[in-house]
Amino acid sequence: MKPKSIGGITMKRERLLKIEGSVNFRELGGYQTKDGHMLKWQKLLRSGDLSRLTDQDVQNLAEYGLHYDIDLRSPSEASWLTDRLPKSTIYRSYPVYPIAQNDHSDLPKLPEEQAETDYLHPYALMIMNPQSQLAFRTMFQDLLANDKPNQSLLFHCAAGKDRTGVAGFLILTALGVAYETIKQDYVLTNIVYSTFDQDELRHRLQNKKAATMVNQMNAALQVQGDTLDVAKQTILDNYGDYANYFAQAMHLSEADLTDLRRIYLQ
């Protein structure tokens, strides 16, 4: 695969993208599904804070086809650190954590009787709370609308870890990626934040043995993906399987899931 030249620099098809003003900015392209397909490059991105993007970053992302920016933070977080984006990028505010209904997000208003659901673990809350489900459900609608070639959709929170991690788990699961692979992508955040030399990490992630490296480094850091297991188990305990969760909580039909796979897989 030939790298894409953007803004006078080369944007390679690599896991950790070189976006100077952001943190934990990653491509999801290249991941394999259980049935042998692969996620297309330049279609799905995840990151942390986008408020410090340089002018060059903004130009590079415009030429990279950044079409949707799904902001999973609260409106107050978004107002403190406003995303810097290409003019053509569509910005969406879909706060995952429960907030007051008179907010300034882009979510439709929840019915009063659905506004409260309490879970002690934040990952269980993100799976089950009506506000959280609404945020992810609306995100999936934009994923379905992002159906043109050379258009990418980015989802992010503040650090690109928890809210972004659960969003990535749901998206990759809907696309048919194995949970082991999803967990490796999740724990990669820990490695990004613990590695001083991001260029060296970027190089190591291009290696064919990258998955083994991720597992070894994560074990050395004594940081496991057990937290993500809470999200997975919450789905299984309350819905029985992923299919029921996507149908009942995300309102995705079989046709929708087929369309998602057509848009994002090759």
C-alpha angles and dihedrals in degrees: 000000000000117000118244117244110222130175092346094307132088117254102199125201093256137139099240109046121211101241104152099200098046137066131229092002107173143173120226093198117118099035113135124232125221091254095053102265125125132221112252118246120242094029108087128037134172130192150147127245117358099183095099101051113143122233087255091052091052092049092047092051092048089055090043087062101250099182104160130032110193108196110198095183126103117270090250091055090047092051092051094049109023118200116249107219143166111269092245094055117107110227121210127186108207107162110202100195116074112268138166115292094234091071129126098245128124094242122114115246117270120233110259094244091057098050100094131059120145125207124166095217114066092218092054088048091053090053098045111024112103092227091052092046090050091052093051092040091055090046089057090055090058090046088057091047092052091082103130123102117258093021121120133196122212126196123190149155129190101293099013091238121093109021090028090045093055091045090052091048092053095045096047092045091052088052092053101254115155116254092238090060092045090052091051090054090048096052091045086081089067090053093048091053094046096048119087097190103061093175091057091048090049089053093048092050089060090061119104088237093056094118091056090047091052091052093047095047093045091051090049089054089049089230115132132184092244091121090063088051087067090062092047094048092046089058093048094046095049104031105023095230143007093263092062092046093052092046099043105030102027096034091225117155124207087258090054092052090048090051092049090054091047091052099044107027135069 
